[in-house]
């Protein structure tokens, strides 16, 4: 059996949800598609997918092989198009992981522009504040904010991030405006539970070397929830300025300056797998982010 046809059947069956759908897409019978997949597994000496009447389930070997197989096909299409002097189509499913608040506020609004530029790409946007493993969970791109740890992943800087301490005018009128970090002891400080080492202290200084104990009547694992509580007058919120920028611009929140420099948050990065040549859809999306995110960052 043709080796590339087997790879094509395998990839499309996973993307389209079954062998019958892959067969229709490739213009062959379901029986022929099954033969191609069987031949591929026989050549590799392993089972790639467990097949039932309703679905295909990747084995561990299949999951490891899938990303490589998809990249092989993308590289082949690109090479053929370049050899024939044709424009290369940017297409396929692009899986993007991003923190919930940043994704909702600043990435989701950009997807329409990206789709207009590359209508052949379907974006799956995963919104979660937990740290995802790109390789294990098969994400193509992750957008991460902060100081990146050493990693085998490839990172491209999109925009510098800034922190801000904010409160509603009504809260400051009631509780007074803090002027020093020591003043925070008498204030309601809304805590972010995913912060390190925890919500019970705020960190100051470029290297987060100054630790200030705080207390507050609300702590949450979502920065936007804390910002909304601050807008309602509950207390002070300390976090990335991209979360509070709109409320600061229209006066619902007021920025507070203390006697110590705020923590250096770092930057927003697009993080991808290490690869000799990333898939064209990944390169196109990262280039798009590098072009458009700084436009939005001017207001943060």
Secondary structure, 3 states (H helix, E strand, C coil): CCHHHHHHHHHHHHHHCCHHHHHHHHCCCHHHHHHHHHHHHHHHCCCCEEECCCCEEECHHHHHHHHHHHHHHHHHHHHHHHHCCCCCCCCEEEEEEECHHHHHHHHHHHHHHHHHHCCCEEEEEEECCCCCCHHHHCCCEEEEEECCCCCCCEEEEEEEECEEEEECHHHHHHHCCCCCHHHHHHCCEEEECCCCCCCCEEEECCCCCEEEECCCCCEECCHHHHHHHHHCCCCEEEEEHHHHHHHHHCCCCEECCCCCCECCCEEEEEEECCCCCCCHHHHHHHHHHHHHHHHHHCCC
